[in-house]
Amino acid sequence: MVLRKIITSIITLGILASSIFAGSLSGRVNFQGNAPKKKTLKMDADPVCAASHKEAAKAESFIVDANGNLANVIVYLEGVSYSGKAPTKPATLDQAGCVYSPHVVGLQAGQPLKILNSDATMHNIHGLPKVNREFNFGMPKSLKEKTVTFNKAESVFVVKCDVHPWMKSYAQVFDHPYFAVTSTDGSFSIKDVPDGTYKAVAWQEKFNKRTLSQNVTVKDGNATLNFTFERPKKK
């Protein structure tokens, strides 16, 4: 009896483990070449912004570590069907230290985007989608939260602050949950991908008009996929 229970427990754990990891697509995005110099954000026009940083804040348009790994890259699948509902849990875009966090955000159509103001100063958040409705509203320091929702899938668009010209972020709206944004070590993970062969796409701000893509097959377990952006060669 005891042996049977042990065997049953092992089998159950095996089933749970396989269901947790089945169908996940993971990998890393890196950059090959000499990385551009980091630009300092000039925040002197607003003393509140300048005082928010012990050291000068840097632009987040190109964040690469010592190993060439790229942060803030959107990786997503094309040609994948999804009939589920959008998450009710909001994605979040914070204004903190007069920069947007995260710098790049992905969310699903119908999923709320919660916009926060963690600064003791006025912001004016201005989203510039083309498929969804454009939005533009002020957030004084007394207004700490506001929510917007996008009804349709849409490619990457800019969200900026009309008060602080250095503040800029990017958002992309999907009709499925099979996307991720790379972390500071360039890694990403897309979970619960159904078996199939798909086109995987990687978007990075500096390569806005030149995305990377390749086919990937996910079947019976984990699949791995890596992308490498290269600095364009001078003509």
N, C-alpha and C positions, 0 to 999 in steps of 0.2 A: 504493500500500500504506500509506504513512504517513498519507495523507489519510483512508483508510478506518479506520485505527486511531483517529485523532483523532475522527472522527464517531462511531465506536462508543463511545469514552470519554465523549463529550458525552451521548450517548443514555443510557448507563449511569448517569452522574451525575444526569441528569434523572429517571430512574426511581427512584433511591435518594432523591433530594430529595423527590419526590412521595410516596414511601412513608413517609418520616419525618414529614411534616407533614399527611398525609391524615387526615381524621377527628378533628382536635383541636378542642376547644371551649375557648375562652379568654375572659377578660373581667375585669371589675373590680366590686368591691362598695364602695359609698360610703354616707355618712350625710348627710342633709340636716337642718339645724337646729342648735341650740346643744348642743354635746356636754356631757355631765355632767362635773363636776370629778373629777379623779383622786383616788382615796382612798389614803391612806398605810396600809401594812400594819404593824400593831403587833406587832413580834417580840421585844419586851423579855423575854417570859416564857422565852425560850431564848437565852442569851448567844451560843451558837454561830451561831444564825440571824441575830441582830442584827449580829454581827461579820462576817458574810458579805457585807455591802453597805457600800460607802463612802458612798453616799447612801441615804436611806430608800427602801425598795422600794415600788412602787405596785401596786395591784390591776390585774389584767389582764382584767377582765370586759368592758372597753370600751376598745379601743385604736384611736384614730383619729388620722390625721396632719393636717397643716395644710391639706391639700386635701380633707379629709373622707373619705379612704379608710379602710376598715375592715379590720383584721386579725382573724384567728381566726374567720372565717365558714366554715362547712362548706357547700360547693356540691356537689350531687349530682344524678344523673339517676334518674327513675322510669320504669318501662315499658321497660327495656332488658334484653334477655336475655343471659346469659353462661353458657357451659358449661365455661369453663376452670377450672384449679385455683387455689387460694389461694397467694399467694407464700410461699416458705419463709423468705425474709428477714424478720426480725421488724420490726414497728413498735417505736418506742422511746418510753418515758416516763421522764424523768429527774427526780430530786429534787435540785435544785441551788440553794443559797442559800435553802433552805426554801421554794421555789416549784416548781411543776411545769413542765417544759419538754418538749414544747410544752404550752401551756395547753389546746389542743384537738387531739385526734388522731382520725384515721379509719383504719380497717383492715378487712380482709376476714375473714369467718367462716373459721376454721381457720388464720388467720395468727397466729403467736406475737406477743404483746406483751411485750417485754423491759422490765422495770421496774428502774431503776438507783437507787442511793443514792450520790450524790456528796458527801454531807454527812458531817461528823464528829459526827453526832448520831443519835438514835433517831427513826425514823418508823414510823407504823402505817398502811399503805395499805389503804383500804377502798373497794372498788368496789361500786356499787349498781345493777347491771343488774336487770331484771325478767324478761326472757326467758331470759337465760343465768344461770349460777350466780353468786350473790354471792360475793365473796372478801374476806377480812379477815385480814391477817397483819402481824406486826411486822418491821421491817427495822432492826436495830441498826447502828451505824456499821461493824461488822465484816462485815455482810452487804451486798455491793455489787450483787448482781444476783439477780433472780427473774423467772420467766416464767409468764405465764398465757395461756390460749387460750379464745376464745369460739367455740362451735360453731354458733351461729345468728345471723342478721342481727337487729339491734336498733336502735331509735331512740336518740337521745342520752341518755346517763345520766351520773351524777356519779361521779367518783373523788376521794376526799378523804383527808386525814390525820387520824386520831383523836387524834394528839398535838398537832398544830398546827392550830387551827381555821380559820386564814386560808388554808390550803392546799386548793385545790379545782381540779380540771380536769374536762374533759368528753370522752367518747369515744362514737363511733358505729361500729357494726359493719355492714358491707354484704355482700350476696351477689354483688357484682360490683366491678370496679375503677374504675368511672366516678364518681369523687368527688375532691375536692381541698379544701384549707384555704387561705384567703387569706393572703398574706404581709403584711408591714407596710405595703406600698403598696396593699393591697386587691386585688391581682391574683391570678388563679387560672388553671390550665390543666389540662384533663382530656384525656388523650391516647388515641389508638387507639379512638375512639368509632365504632361501626359506623353506616353510613348509616341515617337514620330520623328520625322526629319524636318528641320526648320531652318529658316534663315535667321542667323543671329547678327545683330547690328550693334556697333559701338559708336557713340557720339561723344565728342569732346569739344569744349567751347572754342579753342584755338583752331580746331579743324572743322569748324561749323559746316562748311560746304563740301567736306570730304570725309564722310563717315567710312568706317571699316565694316565689312560684312563677310561672313562665311557660313557654310552649311554645317549643321551639327545634328547628329542622331542621338536621341535619348531612348534607351530601352533597358528595362529590367535593372535599374540601379543608377549609379552616378555617371555623369558625363562631364568631361573637362574640356574647356575651351579657353585659349589665350589670344589676346590681341596685342599687336605692336604698332604704335604710331611712330612714324619717322618724320624727322624734320625735312621739309622740302629742299631739294638741292637747288642751289642758285644756277640760273641759266647762263 
